[in-house]
């Protein structure tokens, strides 16, 4: 029920904004050609592409199903207007302006596709890195927290955390496996179930088990040191929230690293006051 309330609120806001933009553009450019509808659909295409990428499972605001519902289904549904585009194209054709009718179709299709692609890549560029290793001093000793969300990169993240501990004088590696809700990756009302999405959703059913298998294979190699055997924690949700909930003791856990990191960066051992240090996990070691 809450989802429908969000859709209604978003749709109302989008419809009001669409009416205002359409009137403003008609006053600015004249009513002879539907520049307002073109601008509205281009802007809406960018918004839906940007929000879809930003709130995807591996996005910066992953897990926010309510935000996707409000903006993608509600706001964009009320703001963009294919029906107005269709009616205006028909009116142009019936008025004998076939060239302008075709121009309206061409501009709308090409520019809207370009806008949604630009929004998607802009949102993707803001997503955080997947490979992370963090370290902090706790009352029980030094701990490296390896944040895992993909089985194929988990070994590199764990090895990076292990190397950080070795460079810092020893400690314990704690694995934090993230299980993001797959519902945030697919909205039936807005998305098309492509083969890629279908394969991703199917793979996520075994996501947690795959992370655990990768951790067990790494742990079987005997990574434990003076700090004790490696630990395992599995949570669901965005990385920042997961770190806040699962940090060991009163330690401050700092996520670090990105997919673009070319090599690990290891800091010196922390000062006695217990300030946390961090290191980036490399793409390959």
C-alpha positions, 0 to 999 in steps of 0.5 A: 500500500505504501508503494502506491502512495509513493507512486501517487505522490510522485505522479502528482509532482511530476504532472504538475511540473510537466504542466508548468514546463509545457506552458513555459516552453510554449510562451518561450518558443510559441505553440507551433511546435511541441518543444515543451514535450520534447524537453520534458521527455528528454529530461525525464529520460535522463532522470529515469536512467540516472536513478535506475543506475544510481539505485541499482543493486551495486549503486551508491544508494542501493537498496532504496526500493522506495526511492526507485518507486517514487522517482521512476514509477511515480515522478517520471510516469507523471512527468514524461508524456508519450501520449502527448507526443503521439497526439502532437505528432498526429496533429502536425501530420493532419495539418499538412506538416509531414516534415515537422511530424517526422522531425518530432518523431526523430528528435524525440526518439534520438534525443530521449535515447541519448538522454537516458543513456547519458543519465545511466552512465552518469549514475553508474559513474557515481557508484562506489567501488566494489572491492574494499578493505578497511582496518581499525584498532580495537581493544582485542587487537587490529582488525581488517574488515574485507567488504565482499559483494562479488564472488569473483573479486572476493579472493583479491579483497581478502588477500589485500586485507591479509597483506594490510595486516602483515604490513601493519604488524599482524591482526585478524581479517574479518569478512563482511559479505553483502547481500543486496536485495535483488528487488531494487534491480528490476521494476516490472513497470519500468524495466524490460526483463532482458536476458542479462537481467534474468541471468543476474537475478538467477545468479543472485539466488546463489550470491551469498553461497558463492561468497561463502565458498570463496571465503572458505577456499581462501581460509583453507589456505591458512591465512590466520596469524597472531590475531586469530582465525578470520571471521565471517559476517553476512548482512544485507543492505548498503555498505555504509549501513552494514559497516555501521551495524557490524563494526567490531567493538567500538572501533571506527571502520572506514571503507576504502578502495574502488574498482579503478584502484590500480594497486593497493595502498597500505598505510603505516601502523596506526598511532596509539590513539586508535585512529583507524587506517584503511587500504584499497583492494587491488583488482588483481594481486 
